[in-house]
Amino acid sequence: MLTIQLSEKEFHTLLAALRYYQQRKLGNSLLRIDAIHELATNGGRVRALTAAAIDELCERINTSASA
């Protein structure tokens, strides 16, 4: 598990990037450019998150931020 500290601006940019990824349906590997696929899968070492998993992650991030 990774733990990082983010400024408010970094936090909101990260959340916006996740929502953009989700909105563009980039959870579908056929719709991703190779560079994004490499990042999302850590060079093929992990499976990329699905749209549902990204939604869960965004909810966890929002819940954690308000705690």
Secondary structure, 3 states (H helix, E strand, C coil): CCCCCCCHHHHHHHHHHHHHHHHCCCCCHHHCCHHHHHHHCCCCCCCCCCHHHHHHHHHHHHHHHHC
